[in-house]
Amino acid sequence: VAFLLLLWFAVIPLLLIVFDALVVVVVFFASLVARVLLRRPWIVVATSIDGTEISREVVGWRASRAEIAALRQEIELGVADGFPRVDES
């Protein structure tokens, strides 16, 4: 009887928790792979302190990294619309 109670109240719930966590991990990685393989655009967003936003859609992981760097440079140089120039002092 004690074995059945342990099985019912401890082992089975733990197995269900592990199974649920595995499903979440598999769905996460499947969505990441689908985004990359199906070439869905990444949305690169920059927000200033006053709430001004610039967003750009970029296809590809490497291209999004390059777009982040280009957007950072535009903001630092003051050529991005709605963003003040950044003074490095």
N, C-alpha and C positions, 0 to 999 in steps of 0.2 A: 504494500500500500504506500509506504514512504517513497519507494522508487517511482511509482506512478505520479505521486504528487510533485516530486522533484522534476520529473520529466514534463509534466503539464504546466507547472508554474515557473520553471527556470529554463530548461533546455529549449523547449519549443519557442518561447518568446525571444530568446537570444538568437536562435537560428533565423527567425523572421526578421529581426533587426539587421543581422548580417546580410541577409538576402536583399532587404530593402536598400541598404547602403550600396551593395553591388549594382543594383538596378540604377540608382542615381548616378553612380560613377560611369556606367556604360552609356547612359543617355547623354551625359555631359560630353564624353569623348566622341560619341557619334555625332552630336550636333556640331562640335568643333571641326571634325573631319568633313562633315557635309558642307559647312560654311566655306571651307578652303577648297574642296573639290568642285562644288557647284558655283564657285566664284561669286558668292554674295558679297556685296561691298561692306567694308568696315566703315563706320562713321567716326571720323576724327573730329573731336569737339574741343575748342579752347574757350574758356570762360574768364572774363576779367573780374576784378573785384566789384565793379559796379553792376555786374550781371550781363554785360554784353557778351554775346556768343558768336563764334564763327564755327560752322560745321562744314565738313567736306566728306564726300563719299569716295572711298578709294578701294579698288579691287586688288586683292593680294596682300599677304602678310608683310612681305618686304617693302612693297610700295607704301603701305600704311606707316611703316617705320620711317621711310624717307619723307613722307608727307608731314609727319610729326616734326621732324627736324627742320623741314622747310617752313612750316608754320611758326615754329619757335624763332627761326631766324627773321621771318617777316615781322613778328611782334617786336623783337629786339631792335630791329632797324626802324620801326615805326611806320611801315608801309601796309600793315594789315588794317582793314577797314574797322573803325570803331575802337581800336586799341591805341592807347597812348604809347609813345616811345619809352623804352626801358632804359634808364640811365644806370650804367654800371659804375658805381663809385665806392 
